[in-house]
Amino acid sequence: MKILILGHRGMLGSDLMLRMMAAHDVTGKDVGDFDITVEDDCGCVIAECSPDVVINAAAYTNVDGCETDRERCFAVNAVGVKNIALACRGKGIRIVHFSTDYIFDGRKETPYVEEDEPAPLNVYGASKLEGERFLQAFSDRWLLIRTAWLYGKNGKNFVKTILEKAAAVKTLDVVDDQIGAPTYSWDLAAAVQLLVEGGHEGLFHLTNRGRCSWHEFACKIMQYAGKNDVTVRPIPSADLARPAVRPAWSVLSSRKFSEATGKTMRFWQIALQDYLERTGCRK
Ligand SMILES: NC(=O)c1ccc[n+]([C@@H]2O[C@H](COP(=O)([O-])OP(=O)(O)OC[C@H]3O[C@@H](n4cnc5c(N)ncnc54)[C@H](OP(=O)(O)O)[C@@H]3O)[C@@H](O)[C@H]2O)c1
């Protein structure tokens, strides 16, 4: 397949590049090559490459930053998706796009399924939901994957932040009233490849298996990295007073993915151990 990956230098985009390159003819584009908010730029990169599949991993992912930079956030996460959809429409090009657990309000007590009603609590979630709606309205062939709590080799993420902090201080305060599923971008990239190669379309939830709070996640990072001298204290979200409100519960059910592919995602603890091993942080 001829595949164009947009945002190929980002956390997920870079893992998708590595995975897909082994089996397909892959081109990557990112900031500097094009601007997803400019309709003509999107038309040009897609016409130039003439792909079978466009994978859009480009996004504005600074959740707190979105609260103050609403315009840019919607331009990248919503209008950008419309630009891609319009450039692919009528040409038989399949679009693969990503959304987030933050489109939900967290009031549910069981894992969110694809049919659940979105109700975002913050600007980032609202912009991603608008992107989903543009994709469905303006694209004729789409695969939409909602994922959550990503970490990976490239880019800023929770695992790196916790390891950096633990190198500087001996006590960390981490929130214990938000529950989700940490997801290794390398695992997500493999699952995306499976869906793309299987010709799947429609909406899928996709994360590593299991669930935890950010506090439990931080404790496991410390345990697997051998940082036994660091204390991780649980705190409520209210103590952090971050600009964007996060859902208290944003566990996604990957059941539809398993039924479609016959595969299950591995548990987040196993994926985390693997990530720390690969990045030389496992003790
Ligand atoms: N990270 C998470 O925890 C998480 C959770 C759920 C869903 N997701 C979704 O998963 C997808 C991938 O996320 P990620 O964390 O891998 O993102 P990321 O690391 O922030 O990568 C996004 C890429 O898009 C580029 N980009 C930003 N604005 C652009 C523009 N105007 N034109 C072209 N490219 C632009 C970025 O460049 P710069 O770095 O130069 O800005 C970056 O290379 C996104 O759709 C995100 O919403 C992420």
The ligand as a Gaussian input file, in Angstrom:
#p B3LYP/6-31G(d) Opt

LIG

0 1
 N       -0.810000      11.994000      23.628000
 C       -1.876000      11.438000      24.177000
 O       -1.887000      11.102000      25.391000
 C       -3.111000      11.163000      23.355000
 C       -4.229000      10.608000      23.973000
 C       -5.380000      10.368000      23.199000
 C       -5.392000      10.663000      21.855000
 N       -4.295000      11.216000      21.271000
 C       -4.358000      11.524000      19.833000
 O       -3.401000      10.725000      19.151000
 C       -2.871000      11.431000      18.021000
 C       -1.359000      11.460000      18.097000
 O       -0.983000      12.127000      19.303000
 P        0.556000      12.352000      19.699000
 O        0.606000      12.448000      21.183000
 O        1.423000      11.380000      18.968000
 O        0.788000      13.813000      19.111000
 P        2.146000      14.662000      19.068000
 O        3.297000      13.882000      19.612000
 O        1.833000      16.003000      19.667000
 O        2.377000      14.819000      17.498000
 C        1.577000      15.618000      16.698000
 C        2.372000      16.040000      15.495000
 O        1.543000      16.947000      14.717000
 C        2.348000      18.069000      14.364000
 N        1.528000      19.248000      14.094000
 C        1.024000      20.150000      14.997000
 N        0.408000      21.160000      14.363000
 C        0.524000      20.906000      13.020000
 C        0.108000      21.606000      11.866000
 N       -0.534000      22.787000      11.933000
 N        0.383000      21.066000      10.660000
 C        1.061000      19.891000      10.571000
 N        1.483000      19.184000      11.632000
 C        1.219000      19.686000      12.857000
 C        3.233000      18.254000      15.578000
 O        4.333000      19.112000      15.300000
 P        4.937000      20.025000      16.491000
 O        5.373000      19.070000      17.554000
 O        6.042000      20.762000      15.819000
 O        3.798000      20.894000      16.962000
 C        3.649000      16.815000      15.869000
 O        4.734000      16.394000      15.082000
 C       -3.551000      12.825000      18.076000
 O       -4.676000      12.820000      17.236000
 C       -3.984000      12.966000      19.526000
 O       -5.081000      13.848000      19.661000
 C       -3.151000      11.463000      21.983000

